[in-house]
């Protein structure tokens, strides 16, 4: 069984400002939970973490612990007892399939101390060459990790985390140089536009690697793992798309539309519902379509708006009550409504509902809080708006767009 030997600084003691800042920065990266989940699934290992590693500190920024290792985010290990300490010194990957059979590490102090048999640690290095820490995973049982596929996957994820860290540094540097709030906001949004483009490169590399592995490994376990990795890539791509749409809306270009004329949209709406159902099989979604004619819309943008509204209903609605989708033409308007049961939206939340980076207080910190903002921007680009009604039994979001 794995056992933790905690550092002298117990959880709850103050951490130096710069280290605490680094921990909070990693915890704000929406993709990190998915990254840790994928690496555990891909390797079969039970504990994964992103660690901040310095000359004298090892601090867990974010963890996934499926084996009760007992180290929470913010927890510390004595740095000299970790193999990450060696990774920091040499900037080289350490990957061990089976400690008992490894000639270099079979008698090493660290595996004996923590009771581990398999281990992998990859350095996270920012664009200026600064060593931040490691993406690492451990397990009390042997696992095949010392191979190009696993090391390559870890390396790509480490690079993605480094891109986020660089982004935070650049945003903060821009904010320090800004003379007032308006200048700071503009610099942040300009950077987001650049960031969206920059993040596509490592994500495209990961996607290409997954596709390549899919042509090589066809056994059921590999297919399942690659499917999970592809789903995580899709979620990360969605986050990047949201950032780009936010930047376009704020920098003056607005969201551009390519409308399709004389095409029925019922199949498009049904496709979005089916995709959401596939990811959330426990939720019931009822569809009610009454469209007497084709509606001229940007089909991709309408699907994005509709998916965002459905996702919001999934997140905030009562799972015991069905989500109802109504699409109809009435009074010269196209109306698309999504209704979910559950608690009403609080008045203070309603005031900020469509503001960027806003999330309800009762939700987890996954996502960027841009879904409803972008949905409202898409509605506005179509000459329409999104109306909200929230009572004691149900909440309804309605996209209303004039037909002429």
HELIX and SHEET records of a PDB file:
HELIX    1   1 UNK A   17  UNK A   28  1                                  12    
HELIX    2   2 UNK A   32  UNK A   43  1                                  12    
HELIX    3   3 UNK A   79  UNK A   81  5                                   3    
HELIX    4   4 UNK A   84  UNK A   90  1                                   7    
HELIX    5   5 UNK A   99  UNK A  101  5                                   3    
HELIX    6   6 UNK A  109  UNK A  114  1                                   6    
HELIX    7   7 UNK A  148  UNK A  177  1                                  30    
HELIX    8   8 UNK A  181  UNK A  216  1                                  36    
HELIX    9   9 UNK A  220  UNK A  250  1                                  31    
HELIX   10  10 UNK A  266  UNK A  279  1                                  14    
HELIX   11  11 UNK A  299  UNK A  316  1                                  18    
HELIX   12  12 UNK A  347  UNK A  351  1                                   5    
HELIX   13  13 UNK A  371  UNK A  381  1                                  11    
SHEET    1   A 6 UNK A  76  UNK A  77  0                                        
SHEET    2   A 6 UNK A  58  UNK A  65 -1                                        
SHEET    3   A 6 UNK A  47  UNK A  53 -1                                        
SHEET    4   A 6 UNK A 131  UNK A 139 -1                                        
SHEET    5   A 6 UNK A 118  UNK A 125 -1                                        
SHEET    6   A 6 UNK A  94  UNK A  96 -1                                        
SHEET    1   B 5 UNK A 285  UNK A 290  0                                        
SHEET    2   B 5 UNK A 323  UNK A 330  1                                        
SHEET    3   B 5 UNK A 333  UNK A 341 -1                                        
SHEET    4   B 5 UNK A 394  UNK A 402 -1                                        
SHEET    5   B 5 UNK A 385  UNK A 390 -1                                        
END                                                                             
